[in-house]
Amino acid sequence: MEKHITLFTDILPEEQERMRVCFHAREDIFRNGETIMEYSRSMNKIGLILYGRAILYCCDEEGNEYMIDKLKKDAVFGEPFLLPADSQHYYVTAEEETKVMFIDYDHVIKRCEKACHHHSQMVSNLLQMAAMQSRQQMERIYVLSRTTTKKKLLAYLNNLSSQTHSHSVQIPMSYTALAQYLTVDRSAMTRELKNLEKEGILTKKGRNIRLRE
């Protein structure tokens, strides 16, 4: 199974505390529905979720809002992980009480005078996390590029199955949120799920789904 990488993987607790000072880190708590960060064209800062949940949204020039990603504990976000298009507005909103640590991007990419091991390790962790997020975004682009609601559903469920190496998967969000994530109509998606059950392609109980082997 793929190793779970966080910002502080292989960095000792005492080193983490020194890094918070070295990187001028600050922490804030956000209430449900509160905007945590709005993306700009420059790479200013990185956010790390210490606890809680948040959602990365995109709003296009016509005012249509799309959910890009769901963020939970240890997730990182910020301009370095997503190059915003000029015509789109990206922002992160808390889904419940969420505590976030912010780090200035400049302090991450510039080597400190001491050339600390934990600084190099953190940069390595960030690069690995950026690569994983890039892959996840490419997977989502593949799902959204499918031409029908049925094909989007199957592509999404097959991705979940591949990630867990199991034919039994649990959808990590409500069906309303899933419809928004797939940019499809909620009623149409529900009908397609029922059709897929009738065709024997899957069985469903709540958010637990088993795909045909």
Secondary structure as UniProt FT lines:
FT   TURN            7..10
FT   HELIX           13..22
FT   TURN            23..24
FT   STRAND          26..30
FT   TURN            32..33
FT   STRAND          35..38
FT   STRAND          45..51
FT   STRAND          54..59
FT   TURN            61..62
FT   STRAND          65..71
FT   TURN            73..74
FT   STRAND          76..78
FT   HELIX           79..81
FT   TURN            86..87
FT   STRAND          89..94
FT   STRAND          98..104
FT   HELIX           105..109
FT   TURN            113..114
FT   HELIX           117..144
FT   HELIX           149..164
FT   STRAND          168..170
FT   HELIX           175..182
FT   HELIX           186..198
FT   TURN            199..200
FT   STRAND          202..205
FT   TURN            206..207
FT   STRAND          208..211
//
